[in-house]
Each structure stands twice: as structure tokens, then as C-alpha cells.
Amino acid sequence: MEITNVTEYEAIAKQKLPKMVYDYYASGAEDQWTLQENRNAFSRILFRPRILIDVSKIDMSTTVLGFKISMPIMIAPTAMQKMAHPEGEYATARAASAAGTIMTLSSWATSSVEEVASTGPGIRFFQLYVYRDRNVVAQLVRRAERAGFKAIALTVDTPRLGRREADIKNRFTLPPFLTLKNFEGLDLGKMDKADDSGLASYVAGQIDRTLSWKDVQWLQTITKMPILVKGVLTAEDARIAVQAGAAGIIVSNHGARQLDYVPSTIQALEEVVKAAQGRIPVFLDGGVRRGTDVFKALALGASGIFIGRPVVFSLAAEGEAGVRKVLSMLREEFELTMALSGCRSLKEITRNHIVTEWDTPKGLPAPRL
């Protein structure tokens, strides 16, 4: 079957992967309302395309934290990629590099920061979970910096793991032939079987629930890397992130895997963008499956987007070639959306190119009394 869009990879991944692994990647928290909403909310945003504009040349390139990339489509951190494919994070790193974009490596990767760095050149960010043992955190941050990683994406929405019922039913744990490579020498790389989700038990035992805004400042004292705060959904927290010295914000609901019934990321985005007031860039992570989604996010003020599940599903289906294909399909769809909307560069994409359900109806005649 010829794959013509990103979503088609999920069905192939479902066939190929063991149930426990597929369910871990695919499922959300509790009723999975936010999981559906992350997708559905995009479908309620419509275009207002402009016509008769010369779109023979389109430039999709941009800079993120000063790094030039080919398009505003980047790779989000997703854990344990070797469960999807033996090449795991290596394949993803090579695909991102080939596409001229950024890969974010998960703390809970099945390949270490050093191993990913060894795949060759590329701009890479490191996603950080803060463990109770701060020496472990400091060591890990220093290793990422030495390995040439360019920024930290600090995950701030996980003081405890959300209730993912598929993982509880499946007694999810890391397959015995894999470890969380970044913690291997620290006796923290293994995940034990538990009465519910092995990952939930691991998080309960290791992750620091006391994490607060002062820790964003603590991180700045141990690294020169800029810090992106990942997991912001409100204007209030966006304003604090700016004050705390964050270099950027990633609007994320953790792939709808933490608190259910939070808004979709595309719905939360504009509130956060307005609160940041252009002082730091705001990115969107969650629900993007089409080039049209990328355009909508940029029209609402995002400086770029991150994709997660499309990477692991395409990795499961076709390895590195699958991830390359996902990036190239999204790129082509995004370029086409720009052309058909009359935009030749990212700065020409404006709020006027879309209409959302929360916009007040423009110019409607007043009702007769």
C-alpha cells in the first residue's frame, strides 16, 4: 500500500508492534477525551486564503533559538524508541538531520546522549525529567552539553504520571533487552514489573514531585544551554516562564497522557502566545498530523511545531525511511498550504489567514428586533 499521509502509519504500526508497545505509544490518560480533542480541535479552524499572489518561490526556513532549520517542523521527545524499531533513536536522529531540522531526545531514550551524538551532525535538544537525586540531573545535563546538544526541554507537567489505563491493563514495562540508556550506569536504567504500570511505579520512585519554578533558575546555574519549558497551557504560567528566564515555551499536554480534559494544544496556544508578548518564542507540541495543522499553529502565533507519535509509528513501520517520509510529507503539505493561502514566507502567515470558533463573527448584520 502506498502511504500518502502521516496518519496511515499508525495502522501499520498497530499490526507490527506487540500490543503492550503499541498501546503505550498510542494511548492517552483516562477517558482519552483530550487525546481525541488534540486532533479534533484542528478540524474546527478554517482557512481564509488570499489569492492572486505570486507563490512561485516559497521559503519555509526559520531559526529556533538562533539555529537555522529548513522548516518549522521538529521532532518531539518520545521515550523508548527501540521498542518501535531496533535502530530506535539512531534512525530518528539521522532522519531529522537529513531533513535539516531539530530532534529532541527523551531522558527516557533507549539510546544515550553520546550514542545519538555519534550518528553524525545535527541540531539536537535534550528533554529533561528532574529526578529526586539532583546529582543525577546535573550529571545528565553536563553529558548532554558535552555531546553537543543545544537546548534543554524541561518537562514540567509530570510531577506524577497520568493514569494511562492501557498501560495498567498491559502491566507495561520496558522489554527485558532494553534499558533507559542515559541512566544505565546509575542503576536507574531498569524498570521493574509492577501491579499496574511499571512506568508509573518508576516515576513515583524517581521523579521529583517538589519541582518548582525555582528549579528553572537552578538549571540555569548548571548549564549554558537555553531552557525551554515544556507543558505550559495557561497565560499565567506563560508569564511566569518569561520571568523565570525561560528561553522559550512549548505548549504541550504531554500527548494527552497526563491530565485528561485539558484543552487541546492548538486551543491553548493563542492564550500562551498573547501572554508571552513576543518576548520568547512559543512552540506547539501535540496533535499535528497534516501540513495544514502546521500552518494553523503558525497563524495562531507558534514559532514552530513538534511531532511525536507520527515519528514512533513511522519508525515502527519503516525505520529511518519512515521517519524521513513523515518529515517530507508534512513539509510538502505545509508548502502547499502556504501556496494555496498566498504566503511565500513564514512571516507572511498571519492570524487573518484563519478563522477559529472563538473568534467573534465579523461584520454580521445586527439582528432585527
N, C-alpha and C positions, 0 to 999 in steps of 0.2 A: 504494500500500500504506500502510495506517495504521501509523505507528510506535507501538508500545505499550511498548517498553522501550529502555534505553540501548544495549544490545548490538546491536540491529538496525541502528544507524547504520554499523557497521563494514563490512557487506556493501555498502551503498550507496557508502561512501567508496571501497571497493576497485574498484567499477565506474567511478567518476568520475575517480579520480586516475591520473596516469601511474604505471607500475609502480615506478619508482625512488622516487617520493614516498611512495606507499602503503607500500612495503617499509620505508622509513626510519622512518615513524611506527609501523608495526605490529611490527617485528621486535625480538628480544632478542639477547643475547650467546650465541655458540657453540651449544650443543645446545638452547638455549631452555627448559631444564628449569625455571629459576626463573620464566620468563615464564608457563608453564602453572601453576606452583605458586602464583604470586600470586593466581590465580583459584581454583584447586582447594582451597587451604587454607581459604578462607571456607566452602566447602561441608561441611567436616568439623566446623564449630562449630554446635551445635544450641541452640535456644531452650528456656527454662524459663519459659513465660509465666504471669503471675499474672492471676487472673480476678476478676470482680465488683468492679471498681474503676471509679468514675465517670470516664470518659475523654471527657466531652462537650467539655472545653476542654483543648487541648494547646498548650504553649508550647515552640517549638523554638529560640527565640532564645538567643544566647550572646555572650560577649565574648572577643575574641582580642587579647592584648597591650593590653587596655583599649579596644579598638574594638568597638562593638556591631554584631553581624551577625544576619541573620534566621534563620540555621540553621548547623549546624556543618559545612557542605559548602562547600569553597572550591576555587578553580581553581589547579592546579599550574602551574609554568613548563613550557611546551613550546616548543621552538625553531621558528623559521621558519614561522610560521602562514600567511603569504601564499602558501606552496606549496599550502596546502589551499583557500584562497579569497582572491580579490583584496582583500577587506576585512581579512583576517588578524586581527591583534591588536586593531584598532579594534573589530571586531564582538564579540570576546571581552570586551573591556573594557566595552562598552555592556551586554552580556548580564549580566555579573557585577553591574554597578551596578544594573540593573533588578531583579535578584534579591536585592539587599541583601546581597551577600557580597563576599569579597575575591578579587581577581585577582592572581596572581603573574606578573610579566613576566620572560621569559627574557633573559639577557645577549645570547643569540644570536637576538633577535627580528628580524623583518623590518620592524618599526616602532620608532622611537626612544622613549625615555622621555618626551620632550617631546610627541611625536605622540600617544602613549597618553593623556597628561595632558590633551591638548586635546579628548578625546572627551567631557569633562564630569566631574562629580563622581564620586567612588567611592573606596573604600579599596583601595590597591594596594601590594603588596610587590614588591621587585626581587630577582631571583635573580642571584647573582654568581659568575662564574668568575674566578679570580685569574690575571691574565696576568703574564708574566715582567717586563714593564715596569710597575713599581708606580705610575708617574705616570699611566699609562692607567687603572689601577684607581681611584686617588684621584679622578681627573677624573670618571670614570663614577659613582662613589658620590656625589660632590657634585652632579652633574647630576640623579641620581635624587632626592636630597634636595630640591633646588630645585624639581623638577617635582611635589613633593608626595607622593612615595612614603613609606610609613610604616615599613617594616622591610626588612632585608636577609635573604634566604635564601641563606646561603653554602653552595654545593655543595662537599662535602668528599670525595666518593668518586671523583673523576675526575683523579688525577694523570696518568693516561694514559686514552685512550678504550678501552672494552671492544671485544672482537673481534666485530663485527656482520657476519656473513658475507654477508647480503643486500646490505649497502652495498658490500662488496668486489666481489661479483659485478656489481653495477649500476654500479660506478665512481661512487658517489654524489658529487654536488657540488651546490651551490646553483644553481638555474636562472639563466641569464645576466641576466635582467631584475630580479633581486632582489639585495639586499646585506644584510649584518648591520648594520642601520641605526645601532646605537649606536656602531659603530666606523668609520663611513663616512669621517669627516674625518681619521681617524688612519691611513689606509692599511692598516687591518686588517679592512675590511668584506668583502673579496673572498676567495673560497675557490677555490684553483686545482684543476684536474683533476689526478688522481694515478693511480699504477699500481694503487692499491687504492681505499680510501675517501678522498675529498677532505677529509672532515671529520676523519678520523683524522690525516691529514697536517697539517691546520691546527692541531689540538690539540697534536700533537707539537712543532710550531714555536712555538706561542704560550703554551700554558698552563704555569704554574709548577709543576714537579714537587717543588720544595722546600717547598711549602705545609705548614705545621705548626701546632700549637696556638698557638704564639706569634703567629701571624698573626691569629688571632681577637682577640687583645688589641691588635695593631697596628690592626686595623679599628676597634676601639672608640675609638682615638685620633683617627681622621679623620672620624668621623660620630657624630651623636647618635642615629641610628636604632638600634633594638634589632636584635640579630643572632640569627637562627635558624640552627642548624647542621643542614644537610640531608644525610642519608646515614648516619646513625647506626644500627647494627644490634646493638650489644652493650652490656651493662651497664657494662663497663669504660669504653667511650667516653662513655657517658651521664654517668658520674660525673665524667670529666674535663671534659666540656662544661659541667657545672654550675660546676666550679671555675674554668673559663676565663671565666666571666661571660656565657655564652650566655643569651639571653632565652627560648629555647625550643629544642626538638629536633624535627626532622622525621625520623621513622623512614621510610627510603626505601632501595630498592635500585636506584634510578635507572630505574624501569620495567623492571627485569631486563635492563638494557642494558650493565652493567659486568662484574661478576664473576658468572659462572654458578655454580649450586649454592650460592648463599647462600640462607638461608631466605626464605620469603615475608615480606612486611612484617607481616602480621597475626600470624604465628608469632613474629616478633622483638619485637613491640610490648610484650608484658607484661613481659618481662625489662628493657626500657629504662624503662618506667613505674616499675617497682619500684625501679630504681637511682636514678631522678630524685627519688624520695621526696616528690613534690608540691612540690619547690622551684621547678621551672619546668614550664611546660606541655609535653606531648608530643603531637605530631600524627602521623597516619599518611598516607603517600602511596604508592599502588600497589595495583592490583587491584580497586578499588571500582567495581562496576557496578550495584549494587542498593541500595535503602534499607535492606534487611536487613544489608548489609555495613557500612553506616554505624553501625547500632545495635550490631553485634558489636564494632566498633572502640571505640566509646564504652564498652561494657560491660567491655572489657579495659583501660580507663583512658585512651584517647585524648581530648584536648580538642577534637578536630575532625579532619576528613579533607580531603585534596586529591585532585582528579581531573585526570588528564592526557589519556590517549588518547580518552576519550569526548568531550572538547572538540574535538580536531582532527578526529575522524571526523564529528561532527555539524556542525562548521564546513564541512567539505568537502561534506557532503550538502545543507545548507540555510542556510549562512551564519549570521548572527546569530540568526535564528529557531531554528536547530538547537541552538545553544548554550543559548538560553533554554529550549528544550523539555527538554534534558537536565537542566538545573538544576531545572526544575519537576517532572519525572518522579521524580528522586531525592528531592526534597523531599516529594512526595506519598507515595511508597513508605515513606520514613522515618517520616512521620507515622502512616501506617497500622501500621507495625511497632510503634511506640510504643504506639498504642492497643490493639493486639492482645496486647501484652506487659504491659499495665497500667501504663504510665508516662505521666505528664502533663507532666513537665518533664525536662530533661536530667539534673538531679541525681538523679532517681528511677531512672535506668538504672544498675543495679549488676552486679557480677560474678556475682551469684546468678541473673541473668536468662539466663545462657548456660552451656553445658557444653562443654568442649573435650576433645580426645583426650589432652591431657597432664594432665587432672585425675585425681586418684585416684578410683576408683569409690567412691561414697559409700554407706555403710550396706549393703554387700553381706554376705550371711551368710558366716561363715567356712566354708571347705571342710571336709568331714568327712574325718578321716584313716582 
